[in-house]
């Protein structure tokens, strides 16, 4: 054991004449531990919420979308001079998208807003027409969260066409599997009595539950053929756009750029990060704000370290003078008191990690903190710990404790042995 470390431990653990200094040191260690534990728990909860929300958004929506600047697709292809180069079909457009690297799935879709009526009332509906064959590869998050019924029944040939709706929407209009509901489309006929909307009777083929109220209460999925019929577009190739899945969801922006270059105007691509940028920016800002607030606890504890070391220097003035008169350099004296503060910081950080990780493990395993249903996307606190955050917390805590030792250790090293021992 090095000489400086040995003396630092003796001073830290052997304070008998001034027990108050030991109490302050204990309070400082406890403060650092509580601050580190709180920071670990808060970071884990916010990471859990962010990850859960991202997974549900990516599950309900595709990783990227290919749209047309002219509103619908496929479109006539133009060169840079505005001359027509080709008239594209939907199949050829799908093949061009599939040829782009890192694209794992593509599905045409139709998006519209209309009304749905059931036994208990009427409600607005976000209608998505999809291809039942390719939907399981792109809308994996919805297909796997079907709580009752069968998603593939939307394309069932016998009987009326099917629709897949969310659990909250089904409860709102009083629909169950097999129930007949009416879709009221904005396309219709102008008669003597005024405008009459187009009404289509469909049956509920399946009910899904994503855990996100926005989707479960307003989303309905039908086949492309039914969507075209409701919107008065008999053209067999007409769609709103293409939904695309990629290998790595975090590289969806790169794949989107490649799609825009490969398809050319008037097509362009948007990715899930771009479409939900404001939401995730708000979550990131909340994480930073909470981290700053909790870090103040560690900062207050580091000020307690300053108080404890200053009082220890005042108590050990005679001992410091004797050490320096026996040959200890000012650097050695400075290192002794710096090591004392670092010991407090390291012990407090280690205790905080043990406490924080333990509470996170209990929250994740037993889920004893329940959340109000219908308010959050989960009914319990999600926990996700990342090594990068844990490393940053540990390094920041020890660094603040180290900075707190600079002033007391400099005061100790600046003592003059002759002045300190003059009246002894």
HELIX and SHEET records of a PDB file:
HELIX    1   1 UNK A    3  UNK A   13  1                                  11    
HELIX    2   2 UNK A   19  UNK A   60  1                                  42    
HELIX    3   3 UNK A   90  UNK A   98  1                                   9    
HELIX    4   4 UNK A  132  UNK A  138  1                                   7    
HELIX    5   5 UNK A  140  UNK A  143  1                                   4    
HELIX    6   6 UNK A  151  UNK A  155  5                                   5    
HELIX    7   7 UNK A  167  UNK A  173  1                                   7    
HELIX    8   8 UNK A  213  UNK A  216  1                                   4    
HELIX    9   9 UNK A  224  UNK A  230  1                                   7    
HELIX   10  10 UNK A  249  UNK A  251  5                                   3    
HELIX   11  11 UNK A  252  UNK A  263  1                                  12    
HELIX   12  12 UNK A  272  UNK A  275  1                                   4    
HELIX   13  13 UNK A  277  UNK A  315  1                                  39    
HELIX   14  14 UNK A  317  UNK A  325  1                                   9    
HELIX   15  15 UNK A  330  UNK A  366  1                                  37    
HELIX   16  16 UNK A  387  UNK A  413  1                                  27    
HELIX   17  17 UNK A  417  UNK A  421  1                                   5    
SHEET    1   A 9 UNK A 146  UNK A 149  0                                        
SHEET    2   A 9 UNK A 194  UNK A 208 -1                                        
SHEET    3   A 9 UNK A 162  UNK A 166  1                                        
SHEET    4   A 9 UNK A 219  UNK A 223 -1                                        
SHEET    5   A 9 UNK A 121  UNK A 130  1                                        
SHEET    6   A 9 UNK A 103  UNK A 118 -1                                        
SHEET    7   A 9 UNK A 241  UNK A 246 -1                                        
SHEET    8   A 9 UNK A  64  UNK A  68 -1                                        
SHEET    9   A 9 UNK A 267  UNK A 271 -1                                        
SHEET    1   B 2 UNK A  76  UNK A  78  0                                        
SHEET    2   B 2 UNK A  84  UNK A  87 -1                                        
SHEET    1   C 7 UNK A 146  UNK A 149  0                                        
SHEET    2   C 7 UNK A 194  UNK A 208 -1                                        
SHEET    3   C 7 UNK A 162  UNK A 166  1                                        
SHEET    4   C 7 UNK A 219  UNK A 223 -1                                        
SHEET    5   C 7 UNK A 121  UNK A 130  1                                        
SHEET    6   C 7 UNK A 103  UNK A 118 -1                                        
SHEET    7   C 7 UNK A 180  UNK A 191 -1                                        
END                                                                             
